Amino acid sequence: MDTDLMREAKEHIKWMMKKYPNKRPKQMPHDLVAIDPFWVRFISDDRLLDIVKQFIGPNTLLFASHYISKSPYNGQPVLWHQDGSSAAGNQ
């Protein structure tokens, strides 16, 4: 992962938490992601897309996302997983 991009993402999360103090930081809701220009730029970054392509190939589509922002060693663990998988998606 690109160090500068990850630092920018970390600062953006801090900014979001200050701007929306009543939102739970562990799961910033979908409604914020949909209107967040940084998030759209972040998930569209060629450096991240190159990493994604290594795992799932070049044909990708983002249909849902949210922030999971938690301090290390604190809170509920989030293991590797795939949301929204189905037999139809494997055809």
Secondary structure, 3 states (H helix, E strand, C coil): CCHHHHHHHHHHHHHHHHHCCCCCHHHECHHHHHCCHHHHHHHCCHHHHHHHHHHHCCCCCCCCCCECCCCCCCCCCCCCCCCCCCCHHHC
